[in-house]
Amino acid sequence: MRPDASTDLSAFFQDEERVTRILQGAVRKALLEHKKLGHSVVVWQDGRVVELAPEQIPVDDDV
């Protein structure tokens, strides 16, 4: 590890918009993969845990 790696990581996490964009992309990719493979997902919805069937997963199929 480089001596300044922790500084680089700290700077990275200071850019909230970038971190949010990257996390949203990762979640979208995971949801698409589950949907295409026919796997359900579990989400928090209206104050409770809900299992969504693949056809209920709210994500566009365009990738």
Biopython code that builds the backbone (N, CA, C, O; Angstrom):
import numpy as np
from Bio.PDB.StructureBuilder import StructureBuilder

atoms = [
    (1, "MET", "N", (0.843, -1.177, 0.000)),
    (1, "MET", "CA", (0.000, 0.000, 0.000)),
    (1, "MET", "C", (0.890, 1.242, 0.000)),
    (1, "MET", "O", (1.889, 1.305, 0.716)),
    (2, "ARG", "N", (0.525, 2.191, -0.785)),
    (2, "ARG", "CA", (1.287, 3.441, -0.836)),
    (2, "ARG", "C", (1.094, 4.225, 0.457)),
    (2, "ARG", "O", (0.046, 4.114, 1.094)),
    (3, "PRO", "N", (2.072, 5.001, 0.847)),
    (3, "PRO", "CA", (1.949, 5.780, 2.083)),
    (3, "PRO", "C", (0.773, 6.751, 2.064)),
    (3, "PRO", "O", (0.193, 7.030, 3.113)),
    (4, "ASP", "N", (0.412, 7.267, 0.903)),
    (4, "ASP", "CA", (-0.672, 8.253, 0.825)),
    (4, "ASP", "C", (-2.010, 7.616, 0.455)),
    (4, "ASP", "O", (-2.957, 8.331, 0.128)),
    (5, "ALA", "N", (-2.107, 6.301, 0.500)),
    (5, "ALA", "CA", (-3.345, 5.626, 0.094)),
    (5, "ALA", "C", (-4.511, 6.008, 0.993)),
    (5, "ALA", "O", (-5.626, 6.180, 0.502)),
    (6, "SER", "N", (-4.285, 6.144, 2.291)),
    (6, "SER", "CA", (-5.383, 6.509, 3.187)),
    (6, "SER", "C", (-5.888, 7.911, 2.879)),
    (6, "SER", "O", (-7.085, 8.177, 2.985)),
    (7, "THR", "N", (-4.995, 8.800, 2.501)),
    (7, "THR", "CA", (-5.398, 10.149, 2.113)),
    (7, "THR", "C", (-6.234, 10.099, 0.843)),
    (7, "THR", "O", (-7.248, 10.789, 0.739)),
    (8, "ASP", "N", (-5.818, 9.286, -0.122)),
    (8, "ASP", "CA", (-6.573, 9.140, -1.360)),
    (8, "ASP", "C", (-7.967, 8.597, -1.075)),
    (8, "ASP", "O", (-8.947, 9.074, -1.648)),
    (9, "LEU", "N", (-8.063, 7.611, -0.201)),
    (9, "LEU", "CA", (-9.348, 7.014, 0.139)),
    (9, "LEU", "C", (-10.231, 8.023, 0.858)),
    (9, "LEU", "O", (-11.430, 8.111, 0.594)),
    (10, "SER", "N", (-9.640, 8.774, 1.753)),
    (10, "SER", "CA", (-10.380, 9.806, 2.467)),
    (10, "SER", "C", (-10.927, 10.844, 1.489)),
    (10, "SER", "O", (-12.080, 11.261, 1.606)),
    (11, "ALA", "N", (-10.118, 11.253, 0.541)),
    (11, "ALA", "CA", (-10.556, 12.227, -0.464)),
    (11, "ALA", "C", (-11.678, 11.647, -1.315)),
    (11, "ALA", "O", (-12.635, 12.343, -1.654)),
    (12, "PHE", "N", (-11.554, 10.373, -1.655)),
    (12, "PHE", "CA", (-12.593, 9.716, -2.451)),
    (12, "PHE", "C", (-13.941, 9.786, -1.735)),
    (12, "PHE", "O", (-14.950, 10.135, -2.347)),
    (13, "PHE", "N", (-13.961, 9.457, -0.439)),
    (13, "PHE", "CA", (-15.217, 9.438, 0.305)),
    (13, "PHE", "C", (-15.749, 10.838, 0.597)),
    (13, "PHE", "O", (-16.905, 10.979, 0.995)),
    (14, "GLN", "N", (-14.945, 11.860, 0.412)),
    (14, "GLN", "CA", (-15.417, 13.229, 0.559)),
    (14, "GLN", "C", (-16.313, 13.640, -0.609)),
    (14, "GLN", "O", (-17.134, 14.548, -0.475)),
    (15, "ASP", "N", (-16.156, 12.981, -1.739)),
    (15, "ASP", "CA", (-16.959, 13.274, -2.931)),
    (15, "ASP", "C", (-18.251, 12.458, -2.862)),
    (15, "ASP", "O", (-18.360, 11.397, -3.477)),
    (16, "GLU", "N", (-19.224, 12.965, -2.109)),
    (16, "GLU", "CA", (-20.462, 12.231, -1.852)),
    (16, "GLU", "C", (-21.230, 11.898, -3.127)),
    (16, "GLU", "O", (-21.801, 10.814, -3.240)),
    (17, "GLU", "N", (-21.248, 12.807, -4.071)),
    (17, "GLU", "CA", (-21.973, 12.552, -5.319)),
    (17, "GLU", "C", (-21.366, 11.377, -6.076)),
    (17, "GLU", "O", (-22.086, 10.536, -6.614)),
    (18, "ARG", "N", (-20.051, 11.324, -6.114)),
    (18, "ARG", "CA", (-19.369, 10.227, -6.811)),
    (18, "ARG", "C", (-19.641, 8.889, -6.118)),
    (18, "ARG", "O", (-19.945, 7.894, -6.775)),
    (19, "VAL", "N", (-19.530, 8.873, -4.793)),
    (19, "VAL", "CA", (-19.784, 7.648, -4.036)),
    (19, "VAL", "C", (-21.223, 7.191, -4.249)),
    (19, "VAL", "O", (-21.469, 6.005, -4.470)),
    (20, "THR", "N", (-22.168, 8.114, -4.186)),
    (20, "THR", "CA", (-23.579, 7.778, -4.397)),
    (20, "THR", "C", (-23.800, 7.221, -5.791)),
    (20, "THR", "O", (-24.502, 6.224, -5.953)),
    (21, "ARG", "N", (-23.215, 7.846, -6.792)),
    (21, "ARG", "CA", (-23.355, 7.393, -8.178)),
    (21, "ARG", "C", (-22.798, 5.974, -8.351)),
    (21, "ARG", "O", (-23.416, 5.140, -9.012)),
    (22, "ILE", "N", (-21.647, 5.707, -7.765)),
    (22, "ILE", "CA", (-21.029, 4.383, -7.872)),
    (22, "ILE", "C", (-21.887, 3.330, -7.163)),
    (22, "ILE", "O", (-22.099, 2.241, -7.697)),
    (23, "LEU", "N", (-22.375, 3.650, -5.971)),
    (23, "LEU", "CA", (-23.217, 2.701, -5.235)),
    (23, "LEU", "C", (-24.533, 2.440, -5.965)),
    (23, "LEU", "O", (-24.991, 1.299, -6.018)),
    (24, "GLN", "N", (-25.139, 3.475, -6.524)),
    (24, "GLN", "CA", (-26.377, 3.288, -7.278)),
    (24, "GLN", "C", (-26.146, 2.394, -8.488)),
    (24, "GLN", "O", (-26.986, 1.554, -8.809)),
    (25, "GLY", "N", (-25.022, 2.568, -9.158)),
    (25, "GLY", "CA", (-24.689, 1.717, -10.299)),
    (25, "GLY", "C", (-24.513, 0.266, -9.885)),
    (25, "GLY", "O", (-24.954, -0.642, -10.589)),
    (26, "ALA", "N", (-23.869, 0.046, -8.747)),
    (26, "ALA", "CA", (-23.654, -1.318, -8.255)),
    (26, "ALA", "C", (-24.975, -1.981, -7.874)),
    (26, "ALA", "O", (-25.183, -3.162, -8.154)),
    (27, "VAL", "N", (-25.859, -1.230, -7.242)),
    (27, "VAL", "CA", (-27.171, -1.771, -6.874)),
    (27, "VAL", "C", (-27.965, -2.099, -8.131)),
    (27, "VAL", "O", (-28.592, -3.155, -8.213)),
    (28, "ARG", "N", (-27.943, -1.204, -9.106)),
    (28, "ARG", "CA", (-28.661, -1.444, -10.363)),
    (28, "ARG", "C", (-28.149, -2.707, -11.050)),
    (28, "ARG", "O", (-28.935, -3.516, -11.541)),
    (29, "LYS", "N", (-26.836, -2.867, -11.080)),
    (29, "LYS", "CA", (-26.237, -4.051, -11.698)),
    (29, "LYS", "C", (-26.683, -5.326, -10.973)),
    (29, "LYS", "O", (-27.019, -6.320, -11.617)),
    (30, "ALA", "N", (-26.686, -5.297, -9.650)),
    (30, "ALA", "CA", (-27.108, -6.466, -8.866)),
    (30, "ALA", "C", (-28.583, -6.784, -9.102)),
    (30, "ALA", "O", (-28.952, -7.950, -9.238)),
    (31, "LEU", "N", (-29.428, -5.747, -9.152)),
    (31, "LEU", "CA", (-30.855, -5.974, -9.399)),
    (31, "LEU", "C", (-31.091, -6.554, -10.790)),
    (31, "LEU", "O", (-31.898, -7.468, -10.956)),
    (32, "LEU", "N", (-30.388, -6.025, -11.783)),
    (32, "LEU", "CA", (-30.511, -6.558, -13.143)),
    (32, "LEU", "C", (-30.095, -8.023, -13.207)),
    (32, "LEU", "O", (-30.754, -8.839, -13.851)),
    (33, "GLU", "N", (-29.003, -8.343, -12.536)),
    (33, "GLU", "CA", (-28.514, -9.724, -12.540)),
    (33, "GLU", "C", (-29.534, -10.661, -11.893)),
    (33, "GLU", "O", (-29.810, -11.739, -12.418)),
    (34, "HIS", "N", (-30.088, -10.254, -10.766)),
    (34, "HIS", "CA", (-31.108, -11.074, -10.109)),
    (34, "HIS", "C", (-32.326, -11.251, -11.008)),
    (34, "HIS", "O", (-32.857, -12.355, -11.135)),
    (35, "LYS", "N", (-32.762, -10.170, -11.624)),
    (35, "LYS", "CA", (-33.940, -10.219, -12.488)),
    (35, "LYS", "C", (-33.703, -11.143, -13.681)),
    (35, "LYS", "O", (-34.557, -11.968, -14.004)),
    (36, "LYS", "N", (-32.555, -11.011, -14.333)),
    (36, "LYS", "CA", (-32.252, -11.830, -15.512)),
    (36, "LYS", "C", (-32.086, -13.303, -15.168)),
    (36, "LYS", "O", (-32.419, -14.168, -15.979)),
    (37, "LEU", "N", (-31.575, -13.599, -13.976)),
    (37, "LEU", "CA", (-31.388, -14.989, -13.563)),
    (37, "LEU", "C", (-32.653, -15.602, -12.958)),
    (37, "LEU", "O", (-32.698, -16.796, -12.662)),
    (38, "GLY", "N", (-33.680, -14.764, -12.780)),
    (38, "GLY", "CA", (-34.932, -15.266, -12.216)),
    (38, "GLY", "C", (-34.897, -15.421, -10.706)),
    (38, "GLY", "O", (-35.633, -16.231, -10.142)),
    (39, "HIS", "N", (-34.039, -14.642, -10.049)),
    (39, "HIS", "CA", (-33.922, -14.705, -8.593)),
    (39, "HIS", "C", (-34.694, -13.557, -7.959)),
    (39, "HIS", "O", (-34.700, -12.441, -8.478)),
    (40, "SER", "N", (-35.334, -13.831, -6.852)),
    (40, "SER", "CA", (-36.040, -12.778, -6.133)),
    (40, "SER", "C", (-35.038, -11.953, -5.321)),
    (40, "SER", "O", (-33.888, -12.351, -5.140)),
    (41, "VAL", "N", (-35.493, -10.811, -4.844)),
    (41, "VAL", "CA", (-34.693, -9.967, -3.953)),
    (41, "VAL", "C", (-35.552, -9.595, -2.754)),
    (41, "VAL", "O", (-36.781, -9.617, -2.822)),
    (42, "VAL", "N", (-34.898, -9.257, -1.674)),
    (42, "VAL", "CA", (-35.598, -8.830, -0.467)),
    (42, "VAL", "C", (-35.282, -7.356, -0.255)),
    (42, "VAL", "O", (-34.123, -6.943, -0.297)),
    (43, "VAL", "N", (-36.338, -6.564, -0.024)),
    (43, "VAL", "CA", (-36.183, -5.118, 0.153)),
    (43, "VAL", "C", (-36.963, -4.655, 1.376)),
    (43, "VAL", "O", (-37.822, -5.371, 1.890)),
    (44, "TRP", "N", (-36.653, -3.466, 1.826)),
    (44, "TRP", "CA", (-37.410, -2.819, 2.887)),
    (44, "TRP", "C", (-38.431, -1.920, 2.206)),
    (44, "TRP", "O", (-38.061, -1.015, 1.458)),
    (45, "GLN", "N", (-39.725, -2.164, 2.463)),
    (45, "GLN", "CA", (-40.778, -1.430, 1.765)),
    (45, "GLN", "C", (-41.928, -1.161, 2.726)),
    (45, "GLN", "O", (-42.444, -2.084, 3.355)),
    (46, "ASP", "N", (-42.323, 0.083, 2.839)),
    (46, "ASP", "CA", (-43.432, 0.474, 3.709)),
    (46, "ASP", "C", (-43.253, -0.020, 5.143)),
    (46, "ASP", "O", (-44.208, -0.466, 5.779)),
    (47, "GLY", "N", (-42.029, 0.064, 5.641)),
    (47, "GLY", "CA", (-41.769, -0.291, 7.027)),
    (47, "GLY", "C", (-41.654, -1.768, 7.318)),
    (47, "GLY", "O", (-41.696, -2.175, 8.479)),
    (48, "ARG", "N", (-41.510, -2.581, 6.287)),
    (48, "ARG", "CA", (-41.366, -4.022, 6.519)),
    (48, "ARG", "C", (-40.521, -4.672, 5.431)),
    (48, "ARG", "O", (-40.279, -4.087, 4.375)),
    (49, "VAL", "N", (-40.082, -5.888, 5.710)),
    (49, "VAL", "CA", (-39.280, -6.645, 4.759)),
    (49, "VAL", "C", (-40.218, -7.329, 3.772)),
    (49, "VAL", "O", (-41.180, -7.988, 4.167)),
    (50, "VAL", "N", (-39.923, -7.162, 2.474)),
    (50, "VAL", "CA", (-40.776, -7.716, 1.420)),
    (50, "VAL", "C", (-39.899, -8.446, 0.406)),
    (50, "VAL", "O", (-38.847, -7.940, 0.015)),
    (51, "GLU", "N", (-40.330, -9.628, -0.017)),
    (51, "GLU", "CA", (-39.631, -10.361, -1.071)),
    (51, "GLU", "C", (-40.274, -10.008, -2.407)),
    (51, "GLU", "O", (-41.489, -10.124, -2.569)),
    (52, "LEU", "N", (-39.452, -9.576, -3.361)),
    (52, "LEU", "CA", (-39.942, -9.245, -4.693)),
    (52, "LEU", "C", (-39.568, -10.360, -5.664)),
    (52, "LEU", "O", (-38.409, -10.768, -5.742)),
    (53, "ALA", "N", (-40.554, -10.843, -6.394)),
    (53, "ALA", "CA", (-40.300, -11.817, -7.450)),
    (53, "ALA", "C", (-39.528, -11.111, -8.560)),
    (53, "ALA", "O", (-39.587, -9.886, -8.668)),
    (54, "PRO", "N", (-38.808, -11.862, -9.383)),
    (54, "PRO", "CA", (-38.002, -11.232, -10.441)),
    (54, "PRO", "C", (-38.784, -10.241, -11.306)),
    (54, "PRO", "O", (-38.266, -9.181, -11.657)),
    (55, "GLU", "N", (-40.017, -10.578, -11.647)),
    (55, "GLU", "CA", (-40.806, -9.687, -12.502)),
    (55, "GLU", "C", (-41.257, -8.417, -11.776)),
    (55, "GLU", "O", (-41.729, -7.477, -12.415)),
    (56, "GLN", "N", (-41.118, -8.381, -10.458)),
    (56, "GLN", "CA", (-41.488, -7.203, -9.668)),
    (56, "GLN", "C", (-40.304, -6.276, -9.397)),
    (56, "GLN", "O", (-40.487, -5.184, -8.859)),
    (57, "ILE", "N", (-39.109, -6.693, -9.758)),
    (57, "ILE", "CA", (-37.918, -5.892, -9.472)),
    (57, "ILE", "C", (-37.950, -4.629, -10.336)),
    (57, "ILE", "O", (-37.957, -4.716, -11.564)),
    (58, "PRO", "N", (-37.969, -3.451, -9.692)),
    (58, "PRO", "CA", (-38.106, -2.184, -10.421)),
    (58, "PRO", "C", (-36.793, -1.673, -11.004)),
    (58, "PRO", "O", (-36.165, -0.767, -10.456)),
    (59, "VAL", "N", (-36.390, -2.269, -12.125)),
    (59, "VAL", "CA", (-35.159, -1.832, -12.777)),
    (59, "VAL", "C", (-35.320, -2.028, -14.276)),
    (59, "VAL", "O", (-35.910, -3.010, -14.726)),
    (60, "ASP", "N", (-34.784, -1.073, -15.051)),
    (60, "ASP", "CA", (-34.844, -1.200, -16.507)),
    (60, "ASP", "C", (-33.920, -2.316, -16.966)),
    (60, "ASP", "O", (-32.861, -2.532, -16.377)),
    (61, "ASP", "N", (-34.314, -3.019, -18.005)),
    (61, "ASP", "CA", (-33.528, -4.134, -18.518)),
    (61, "ASP", "C", (-32.447, -3.712, -19.498)),
    (61, "ASP", "O", (-31.719, -4.569, -19.999)),
    (62, "ASP", "N", (-32.317, -2.436, -19.788)),
    (62, "ASP", "CA", (-31.349, -1.990, -20.793)),
    (62, "ASP", "C", (-29.953, -1.824, -20.206)),
    (62, "ASP", "O", (-29.710, -0.948, -19.376)),
    (63, "VAL", "N", (-29.055, -2.670, -20.647)),
    (63, "VAL", "CA", (-27.646, -2.551, -20.247)),
    (63, "VAL", "C", (-26.787, -2.991, -21.390)),
    (63, "VAL", "O", (-25.560, -2.976, -21.282)),
]
sb = StructureBuilder()
sb.init_structure("model")
sb.init_model(0)
sb.init_chain("A")
sb.init_seg("    ")
for serial, (resi, resn, name, xyz) in enumerate(atoms, 1):
    if name == "N":
        sb.init_residue(resn, " ", resi, " ")
    sb.init_atom(name, np.array(xyz, "f"), 0.0, 1.0, " ", f" {name:<3s}", serial, name[0])
structure = sb.get_structure()
